[in-house]
Amino acid sequence: MNEAVIIPVDQFKKGELQVVCLSPVEVTVVLKDKSQETFRTEAKTSHYSLKHSLEEIEQVEVKTIEGLQYEFLPAIKAL
């Protein structure tokens, strides 16, 4: 299963991302200058603050990691 969700920056109000999933997912923050920052989530943490201001961000992509098994798709919310 290789699923991806793209969240436009206008969906964020506080510059935070909530991800609920027992397995890690990969989060890529795409900036307006086309550079990217990528990190992996952890099951024990559900809230992540984006390191860049909303004015710098174009979109955020959340995707499952190839080779990992997921019992259910991650619950993702832009905050």
Helices and strands as residue ranges (DSSP letters): E 4-8, G 9-11, E 16-20, E 25-31, E 36-40, E 47-49, E 57-64, E 75-78
